[in-house]
Amino acid sequence: MVAEVGVAVTSAGVPESTAPSSVPPGFSAPRVGAQEPFASGAGGQRGGELAAARPQLIRALNGRLLLGHIRDLGPCSRAELARISGLSKPTVSVALADAERAGLVRTAGQRTGRPGRSALLYEVRPEAGFILGLDVGAQYVRGALADLAGGIRARASVRSHASSVRGRVGELVGLADGLCAEAGLTRDGITQTVIGSPGVYDPRRNAMALTGGLPGWDRPAVVERLREAFGSSLAVENDVDAAALAERALGHGREVDSFAFISVGTGIGMGLVLDGQLVRGAHGVAGEIAYMPMTGGYGTDAGDAHRRGALEAAASAPAVVRAARRAGMRGQVSARRVFAAAARGDERAAAVVADEARLVARLLCAVVTVIDPALIVLGGGIGQAPGFAAEVTRELQAMAPVMPEVRVSALGTEAVVDGCVAAGADLAWAQLTAAVPAIGGDGQYAGGPDGGPGSGP
């Protein structure tokens, strides 16, 4: 649940036919439709009545509330936490003691320079948990390891040479082990791992689907080998959705409630955030715009369209290369070289780039007419190419009924990794705070109307 949205949603708690399909069985993830804290469960009141909350439950909820404030605001004093939460100072003291015993918070010095006694400050203990974020792409595997406070302990990127599923999983494991070694950890010491991958999880096959340019990545063996390598603390997130989460947490998405992140590079995809929530859809395929029946330019290919979708076959980097070659460009042709040649004034390259901008503008126009976001962020190698966003914007102005702001992502090639780390931090936080004791070390409940001292169980 990164930035108030879930990562890799599991079907636990909802009917299988309606659950978003992003996480394989046995993978950890926040639950959709899980019971509310005060909902009656098995053995509780009948007829939909709510049972009275027990003191230990109140105490646990108070503790999670205060921990959330510390995580969001940084170092806080007891008095500040009491004022923000509305809880009594004795209740805050008990909750902080619980969190300290659980290893989730630590003292962070004192606040001085104000009238009265100096206040002891509390902050999240970074070593309480560690998050591993990995990005598996067609050309590179990237990763980062962060602590629970958000500090990056290690980061790496290596070019992928894998030609098989086993080899690609092996590259991910090797990258993970290298990051752990740099941070002085082992994989067993990781609280949560999140892998950003093309496609979505298909529960019927227990496999990934719509994986685009990763040969064999849609085989059931992928899920099995990932689970073997990373254990149950693994979630799989769509790579473009992960980039959208990073944009929401760290980039231009912080400034608005609704935006579309559109990645155009070796593939094409969209991550959609509406009212602060990542939209996944009924089957987890919201944003799989590669399959929109939209074509244009001279780079499309029928066989590629069958494998990857019509729009991706017409607008991705391979399509730009095909269009350039059909226009007469020779030698080592890549999308980057086509854009560089266009910038130098090559007329053939400029025509290819213009066609690409027009096609992407048509896509943006479709997004505007259906979603009407305040902001569209362009990412990916093509989306972030110098001058491309400006050309797309000019084309869009001629066709769209209203104009969103169009901006280029500032997060670069690490966007997917950063989104996975942010997603993993929320998952790890939920896991660790759920384990905070609801009773004190002496086995006595805090009691009191708000869980503070003063009454027994």
C-alpha positions as CSV (number, residue, x, y, z in Angstrom):
1,M,0.0,0.0,0.0
2,V,2.4,2.7,-1.1
3,A,1.4,6.3,-0.6
4,E,-2.0,5.2,0.7
5,V,-2.5,2.7,-2.1
6,G,-1.9,-1.0,-2.1
7,V,0.9,-2.8,-3.9
8,A,0.4,-6.2,-5.4
9,V,-3.1,-6.8,-4.3
10,T,-4.1,-10.2,-3.1
11,S,-7.5,-11.8,-3.3
12,A,-7.8,-12.6,0.4
13,G,-11.0,-11.3,1.9
14,V,-12.9,-10.8,-1.4
15,P,-14.7,-13.2,-3.8
16,E,-12.2,-14.7,-6.2
17,S,-14.2,-13.6,-9.2
18,T,-13.9,-9.9,-8.2
19,A,-10.4,-9.8,-6.7
20,P,-7.7,-7.9,-8.5
21,S,-5.1,-10.3,-9.6
22,S,-1.6,-9.1,-8.8
23,V,-0.1,-11.4,-6.3
24,P,0.4,-15.1,-6.4
25,P,-0.9,-17.3,-3.6
26,G,1.5,-17.4,-0.7
27,F,2.9,-13.9,-1.5
28,S,2.5,-11.3,1.2
29,A,0.4,-8.3,0.3
30,P,-2.3,-6.0,1.9
31,R,-5.8,-7.5,1.7
32,V,-8.7,-6.1,-0.2
33,G,-11.9,-6.3,1.6
34,A,-10.3,-7.3,4.9
35,Q,-12.4,-7.0,8.1
36,E,-12.4,-3.6,9.8
37,P,-10.8,-3.6,13.2
38,F,-14.1,-3.5,15.1
39,A,-16.0,-5.9,12.8
40,S,-17.4,-9.0,14.5
41,G,-15.7,-12.2,13.5
42,A,-16.2,-15.9,14.0
43,G,-17.7,-16.5,17.4
44,G,-18.8,-12.9,17.8
45,Q,-22.2,-11.2,17.8
46,R,-24.8,-12.6,15.4
47,G,-27.0,-10.6,13.1
48,G,-24.3,-8.1,12.1
49,E,-24.0,-6.5,15.6
50,L,-20.6,-5.1,16.6
51,A,-18.9,-6.6,19.6
52,A,-17.3,-4.2,22.2
53,A,-13.6,-3.7,21.5
54,R,-11.4,-5.2,24.1
55,P,-8.8,-3.1,25.9
56,Q,-5.9,-4.9,24.3
57,L,-7.3,-4.2,20.8
58,I,-7.8,-0.5,21.7
59,R,-4.2,-0.4,22.9
60,A,-2.9,-2.0,19.8
61,L,-4.8,0.4,17.6
62,N,-3.6,3.4,19.6
63,G,0.0,2.2,19.1
64,R,-0.4,1.9,15.4
65,L,-2.0,5.3,15.2
66,L,1.0,6.9,17.0
67,L,3.5,4.9,15.0
68,G,1.9,6.2,11.8
69,H,2.3,9.8,13.0
70,I,5.9,9.3,13.8
71,R,6.5,7.7,10.4
72,D,4.7,10.5,8.6
73,L,6.1,13.5,10.6
74,G,9.5,12.4,11.7
75,P,10.8,12.8,15.2
76,C,8.0,13.7,17.6
77,S,7.7,14.3,21.4
78,R,5.1,12.7,23.7
79,A,3.3,16.1,24.0
80,E,3.2,16.5,20.2
81,L,1.9,13.0,19.7
82,A,-0.8,13.5,22.4
83,R,-1.9,16.8,20.7
84,I,-2.0,15.3,17.2
85,S,-3.7,12.1,18.1
86,G,-6.1,13.3,20.8
87,L,-4.9,10.6,23.2
88,S,-3.9,11.2,26.8
89,K,-0.2,11.6,27.6
90,P,-0.2,8.4,29.8
91,T,-1.7,6.5,26.8
92,V,1.0,7.9,24.5
93,S,3.7,6.9,27.0
94,V,2.4,3.3,27.2
95,A,2.2,3.0,23.4
96,L,5.8,4.4,23.0
97,A,7.1,1.9,25.5
98,D,5.4,-0.9,23.6
99,A,7.0,0.3,20.3
100,E,10.4,0.7,21.9
101,R,10.3,-2.9,23.3
102,A,9.2,-4.1,19.8
103,G,12.3,-2.3,18.3
104,L,10.2,-0.1,16.1
105,V,11.1,3.3,17.5
106,R,14.1,4.8,19.3
107,T,14.8,8.1,21.1
108,A,16.3,10.7,18.8
109,G,17.6,13.3,21.1
110,Q,15.8,16.2,22.8
111,R,14.1,19.3,21.5
112,T,15.6,22.4,23.1
113,G,15.3,26.2,22.7
114,R,11.7,26.4,23.8
115,P,10.3,27.4,27.2
116,G,9.9,24.7,29.8
117,R,11.6,21.3,30.0
118,S,13.3,19.8,27.0
119,A,11.2,17.2,25.2
120,L,12.5,13.7,24.4
121,L,12.0,12.9,20.7
122,Y,11.1,9.6,19.2
123,E,11.7,8.4,15.6
124,V,11.4,5.2,13.5
125,R,14.3,2.9,14.2
126,P,15.8,2.3,10.7
127,E,17.1,-1.2,11.5
128,A,13.6,-2.4,12.5
129,G,13.1,-3.6,8.9
130,F,14.7,-3.8,5.5
131,I,13.1,-3.5,2.0
132,L,14.4,-4.9,-1.2
133,G,13.0,-3.4,-4.5
134,L,13.9,-5.1,-7.8
135,D,13.1,-4.1,-11.4
136,V,13.2,-6.9,-14.0
137,G,13.4,-5.4,-17.5
138,A,14.3,-6.6,-21.0
139,Q,17.7,-5.0,-21.0
140,Y,18.6,-4.3,-17.3
141,V,17.9,-5.6,-13.8
142,R,18.0,-2.9,-11.2
143,G,17.6,-2.9,-7.5
144,A,17.9,-1.0,-4.2
145,L,17.9,-2.0,-0.5
146,A,16.4,0.4,2.0
147,D,15.8,0.5,5.7
148,L,12.5,1.1,7.4
149,A,13.1,4.8,7.7
150,G,13.6,5.2,4.0
151,G,17.4,5.3,3.9
152,I,18.9,3.7,0.8
153,R,21.6,1.3,2.0
154,A,22.6,0.0,-1.5
155,R,21.7,0.5,-5.1
156,A,22.8,-1.3,-8.3
157,S,22.0,-1.8,-12.0
158,V,23.4,-4.5,-14.3
159,R,22.8,-5.3,-17.9
160,S,20.7,-8.4,-18.4
161,H,22.2,-11.2,-20.6
162,A,19.7,-13.9,-19.6
163,S,18.2,-16.0,-22.4
164,S,16.0,-18.2,-20.2
165,V,13.7,-17.9,-17.2
166,R,16.2,-19.6,-15.0
167,G,18.9,-17.2,-16.1
168,R,16.7,-14.1,-15.5
169,V,15.7,-15.3,-12.0
170,G,19.4,-16.0,-11.4
171,E,20.3,-12.4,-12.3
172,L,17.7,-11.1,-9.8
173,V,19.0,-13.4,-7.1
174,G,22.6,-12.4,-7.8
175,L,21.7,-8.7,-7.8
176,A,19.8,-9.1,-4.5
177,D,22.7,-11.0,-2.9
178,G,25.1,-8.2,-4.0
179,L,22.8,-5.5,-2.5
180,C,22.5,-7.5,0.7
181,A,26.2,-8.0,1.0
182,E,26.9,-4.3,0.5
183,A,24.4,-3.5,3.2
184,G,25.8,-6.1,5.6
185,L,22.7,-8.3,5.4
186,T,21.5,-11.6,3.9
187,R,18.3,-12.3,2.1
188,D,16.9,-13.8,5.3
189,G,17.2,-10.4,6.9
190,I,14.9,-8.8,4.4
191,T,11.5,-7.9,5.8
192,Q,9.8,-7.3,2.4
193,T,10.8,-7.8,-1.2
194,V,8.9,-6.2,-4.1
195,I,9.7,-7.0,-7.7
196,G,8.5,-4.7,-10.5
197,S,7.7,-6.8,-13.6
198,P,5.9,-6.4,-16.9
199,G,2.4,-7.9,-16.9
200,V,-0.1,-8.9,-14.2
201,Y,-0.6,-12.1,-12.2
202,D,-3.1,-14.6,-13.6
203,P,-4.5,-16.7,-10.7
204,R,-6.0,-19.3,-13.0
205,R,-2.6,-20.3,-14.2
206,N,-0.6,-19.3,-11.2
207,A,1.6,-17.3,-13.6
208,M,2.3,-13.9,-14.9
209,A,0.4,-12.7,-18.1
210,L,0.8,-9.9,-20.6
211,T,4.6,-9.9,-20.0
212,G,5.4,-8.3,-23.4
213,G,9.1,-8.4,-24.3
214,L,10.3,-10.9,-21.6
215,P,10.4,-14.3,-23.3
216,G,9.1,-17.1,-21.1
217,W,8.2,-14.8,-18.2
218,D,4.6,-15.9,-18.5
219,R,5.4,-19.5,-17.6
220,P,4.2,-20.9,-14.2
221,A,7.9,-21.8,-13.4
222,V,8.6,-18.0,-13.0
223,V,6.3,-17.7,-10.0
224,E,7.6,-20.9,-8.5
225,R,11.2,-19.9,-8.8
226,L,10.7,-16.4,-7.5
227,R,8.9,-17.8,-4.5
228,E,11.7,-20.3,-3.9
229,A,14.3,-17.5,-4.1
230,F,12.6,-14.8,-2.1
231,G,10.2,-16.7,0.2
232,S,6.8,-15.6,1.3
233,S,7.8,-12.0,1.9
234,L,7.5,-11.3,-1.8
235,A,5.1,-9.2,-3.7
236,V,5.1,-8.7,-7.5
237,E,4.0,-5.3,-8.8
238,N,3.4,-4.2,-12.4
239,D,6.5,-2.2,-13.4
240,V,4.6,0.9,-14.7
241,D,2.3,0.9,-11.7
242,A,5.4,0.9,-9.6
243,A,6.8,3.9,-11.5
244,A,3.5,5.6,-10.9
245,L,3.8,4.9,-7.2
246,A,7.2,6.4,-7.2
247,E,5.9,9.5,-9.0
248,R,3.2,9.8,-6.4
249,A,5.7,9.5,-3.5
250,L,8.7,11.3,-4.9
251,G,7.9,13.1,-8.1
252,H,5.3,15.4,-9.8
253,G,2.4,13.3,-8.5
254,R,2.9,14.8,-5.1
255,E,1.3,18.0,-6.3
256,V,-2.0,16.6,-7.5
257,D,-4.6,14.1,-6.5
258,S,-5.1,12.5,-9.9
259,F,-2.6,11.9,-12.7
260,A,-1.6,9.4,-15.4
261,F,2.0,8.1,-15.7
262,I,2.6,6.9,-19.2
263,S,5.8,5.1,-20.0
264,V,7.0,4.9,-23.6
265,G,10.2,3.0,-24.2
266,T,10.9,-0.7,-25.0
267,G,7.2,-1.2,-24.1
268,I,4.3,1.1,-23.4
269,G,2.1,1.2,-20.3
270,M,0.2,3.5,-18.0
271,G,-0.1,3.8,-14.2
272,L,-3.3,5.7,-13.2
273,V,-3.8,7.4,-9.9
274,L,-7.2,8.9,-9.1
275,D,-8.0,10.7,-5.9
276,G,-4.7,9.5,-4.5
277,Q,-5.4,5.8,-5.2
278,L,-3.7,3.6,-7.8
279,V,-6.4,2.2,-10.1
280,R,-5.9,-1.5,-10.9
281,G,-9.3,-2.6,-12.3
282,A,-11.4,-5.7,-11.8
283,H,-8.7,-8.0,-13.3
284,G,-5.6,-6.0,-12.5
285,V,-5.1,-4.8,-16.1
286,A,-6.0,-1.2,-15.8
287,G,-3.3,0.7,-17.6
288,E,-2.3,-2.1,-20.1
289,I,-2.6,0.4,-22.9
290,A,-0.3,-1.7,-25.1
291,Y,-3.5,-3.5,-26.2
292,M,-5.5,-0.4,-27.2
293,P,-6.5,-0.9,-30.9
294,M,-4.6,2.2,-32.0
295,T,-1.9,2.3,-34.7
296,G,-0.1,5.0,-36.7
297,G,3.2,5.8,-38.3
298,Y,5.3,3.4,-40.3
299,G,6.7,1.2,-37.5
300,T,3.9,-1.1,-36.8
301,D,4.2,-4.9,-37.4
302,A,1.3,-7.4,-37.5
303,G,3.3,-10.2,-35.8
304,D,4.5,-7.8,-33.0
305,A,1.0,-6.5,-32.6
306,H,-0.3,-10.1,-32.0
307,R,2.4,-10.7,-29.4
308,R,2.5,-7.3,-27.6
309,G,-0.6,-5.4,-28.6
310,A,-1.4,-3.0,-31.4
311,L,-0.3,0.2,-29.7
312,E,2.9,-1.2,-28.3
313,A,3.8,-2.5,-31.8
314,A,3.2,0.9,-33.2
315,A,4.6,3.3,-30.5
316,S,7.4,1.5,-28.6
317,A,11.2,1.7,-29.3
318,P,11.2,-1.3,-31.6
319,A,8.5,0.4,-33.7
320,V,10.6,3.6,-33.9
321,V,13.5,1.5,-35.1
322,R,11.4,-0.2,-37.8
323,A,10.0,3.1,-39.0
324,A,13.5,4.6,-39.3
325,R,14.8,1.6,-41.3
326,R,11.8,1.7,-43.6
327,A,12.5,5.4,-44.0
328,G,16.0,4.6,-45.3
329,M,18.2,5.0,-42.2
330,R,21.1,2.5,-42.3
331,G,23.7,1.2,-39.9
332,Q,23.2,0.6,-36.2
333,V,19.7,2.0,-35.6
334,S,18.3,2.5,-32.2
335,A,15.5,4.7,-30.9
336,R,18.0,6.9,-29.1
337,R,20.0,7.4,-32.4
338,V,16.8,8.2,-34.3
339,F,16.0,10.9,-31.8
340,A,19.5,12.2,-31.8
341,A,19.5,12.3,-35.6
342,A,16.2,14.2,-35.6
343,A,17.7,16.8,-33.2
344,R,20.6,17.3,-35.7
345,G,18.2,18.0,-38.5
346,D,18.0,14.6,-40.3
347,E,14.7,14.9,-42.2
348,R,13.9,11.1,-42.2
349,A,14.5,10.8,-38.4
350,A,12.5,14.0,-37.8
351,A,9.5,12.5,-39.7
352,V,9.7,9.3,-37.6
353,V,9.8,11.3,-34.4
354,A,6.9,13.5,-35.6
355,D,4.8,10.4,-36.3
356,E,5.7,9.0,-32.9
357,A,4.7,12.3,-31.2
358,R,1.4,12.3,-33.1
359,L,0.6,8.7,-32.1
360,V,1.4,9.4,-28.4
361,A,-0.7,12.5,-28.5
362,R,-3.7,10.5,-29.7
363,L,-3.2,8.2,-26.8
364,L,-3.1,11.1,-24.4
365,C,-6.2,12.5,-26.0
366,A,-8.0,9.2,-25.3
367,V,-6.8,9.3,-21.7
368,V,-8.0,12.9,-21.3
369,T,-11.5,12.2,-22.7
370,V,-12.0,9.2,-20.4
371,I,-10.2,10.2,-17.2
372,D,-9.6,14.0,-17.5
373,P,-6.5,13.9,-15.2
374,A,-5.0,17.2,-14.0
375,L,-1.5,15.9,-15.0
376,I,0.1,13.5,-17.4
377,V,3.7,12.4,-16.7
378,L,5.7,11.0,-19.5
379,G,8.4,8.4,-18.6
380,G,10.5,5.7,-20.3
381,G,13.3,6.2,-22.8
382,I,11.1,7.8,-25.5
383,G,8.8,9.7,-23.1
384,Q,11.8,11.4,-21.5
385,A,13.7,12.1,-24.7
386,P,14.7,15.8,-25.0
387,G,12.0,17.8,-26.7
388,F,9.6,14.9,-27.1
389,A,7.1,16.1,-24.5
390,A,6.9,19.5,-26.0
391,E,6.2,18.0,-29.4
392,V,3.5,15.7,-28.0
393,T,1.9,18.7,-26.2
394,R,1.7,20.7,-29.4
395,E,0.0,17.8,-31.1
396,L,-2.3,17.3,-28.2
397,Q,-3.4,20.9,-28.2
398,A,-4.8,20.4,-31.7
399,M,-7.1,17.5,-30.7
400,A,-7.9,17.4,-27.0
401,P,-11.1,19.1,-25.6
402,V,-9.2,20.2,-22.5
403,M,-5.5,20.4,-21.8
404,P,-3.9,18.6,-18.9
405,E,-0.4,19.6,-17.8
406,V,2.1,17.4,-19.5
407,R,5.4,16.9,-17.7
408,V,8.5,14.7,-18.0
409,S,9.3,12.4,-15.1
410,A,12.3,13.5,-13.2
411,L,12.9,10.1,-11.6
412,G,14.8,8.6,-14.5
413,T,15.6,4.9,-14.9
414,E,15.3,4.2,-11.2
415,A,11.5,5.0,-11.1
416,V,10.4,1.3,-11.0
417,V,12.9,0.4,-8.3
418,D,11.9,3.5,-6.2
419,G,8.2,2.6,-6.5
420,C,9.0,-1.0,-5.4
421,V,10.9,0.3,-2.4
422,A,8.1,2.6,-1.5
423,A,5.5,-0.2,-1.9
424,G,7.6,-2.6,0.1
425,A,8.1,0.0,2.9
426,D,4.3,0.2,3.3
427,L,4.0,-3.6,3.3
428,A,6.8,-4.0,5.8
429,W,5.4,-1.3,8.0
430,A,2.0,-3.0,8.1
431,Q,3.6,-6.3,8.9
432,L,5.8,-4.9,11.7
433,T,3.2,-2.7,13.4
434,A,0.7,-5.5,13.4
435,A,3.2,-7.4,15.6
436,V,3.5,-4.6,18.3
437,P,2.4,-6.2,21.6
438,A,-1.1,-5.4,22.8
439,I,-0.1,-6.1,26.4
440,G,2.8,-4.9,28.4
441,G,5.8,-6.8,29.6
442,D,4.1,-7.6,32.9
443,G,1.1,-9.2,31.0
444,Q,-1.3,-6.5,32.1
445,Y,-3.5,-4.5,29.8
446,A,-3.2,-0.8,29.7
447,G,-7.0,-0.4,30.3
448,G,-8.8,3.0,30.5
449,P,-11.3,4.2,28.0
450,D,-8.6,5.0,25.5
451,G,-6.2,2.2,26.4
452,G,-4.3,4.3,29.0
453,P,-3.4,3.4,32.5
454,G,-6.1,3.2,35.1
455,S,-8.1,0.1,34.6
456,G,-7.6,-3.6,34.4
457,P,-8.7,-6.1,31.7
